[in-house]
Amino acid sequence: MAKTIQVYIMNKEVITSTSLEGRPIQGHYCTVKEISKTEKVISEEDAAALKLVKELATEKNLKFRIIDVASPEGRLRARLKGVKATPTIIVGSNRLTGVPQKEEFEALLG
């Protein structure tokens, strides 16, 4: 059976800009709303681990799955697997937390 690599990352939603929408009515500003635009970003460590997994999975023809712990489903999967930090890479019963060296990850793949 082919190995599936699980990569646990966190997409953080950050505010990129804010603006005011609406106009005052009779001198009251109760209709004006502050609108925030957000964007989802991942940390440099999560991005580095994800890049490494993508490269080696493609090279070795393996499947990988990205689990975002910021989503409710991702949090549940992480809790069930005992993942407490990102990035975490799980292959079978083996795991690496943090950004592994390429050789360390290749050894995990066997």
C-alpha positions, -999 to 999 in steps of 0.1 A, spaced: 0 0 0 13 34 -9 22 58 19 3 90 23 21 119 39 0 142 61 12 178 66 -3 198 93 -1 236 88 -21 267 100 -36 293 77 -39 325 97 -63 351 86 -47 385 88 -63 419 81 -48 435 50 -69 467 49 -98 485 65 -122 510 51 -154 527 61 -186 520 42 -218 540 43 -226 576 50 -239 595 79 -276 602 80 -286 636 96 -253 639 114 -254 603 129 -227 578 120 -248 548 130 -250 536 94 -212 537 88 -195 503 91 -159 495 92 -151 468 66 -119 448 70 -104 429 41 -85 397 51 -61 373 36 -51 338 46 -13 333 50 9 306 64 41 310 83 75 307 67 81 274 86 48 259 74 56 271 38 91 255 39 78 222 52 50 221 26 75 229 -2 98 200 10 68 176 12 56 186 -23 91 181 -38 98 147 -23 62 134 -28 64 143 -65 99 128 -68 89 96 -51 54 95 -66 37 96 -32 4 111 -22 2 139 4 -26 155 23 -26 191 37 -45 195 69 -52 231 80 -55 232 117 -72 266 115 -104 248 102 -127 230 126 -121 197 107 -83 203 108 -83 210 145 -102 178 151 -78 157 130 -48 173 147 -63 166 182 -70 130 172 -34 126 160 -18 144 189 -5 173 168 3 203 190 24 225 167 28 233 130 43 223 108 40 186 117 46 159 91 32 124 97 40 93 76 24 61 90 32 61 127 63 84 123 62 121 128 84 152 125 76 185 141 91 216 126 109 220 93 130 188 87 162 186 68 157 168 34 177 138 46 157 135 78 125 135 58 138 110 32 148 87 61 112 89 74 99 78 40 122 48 41 
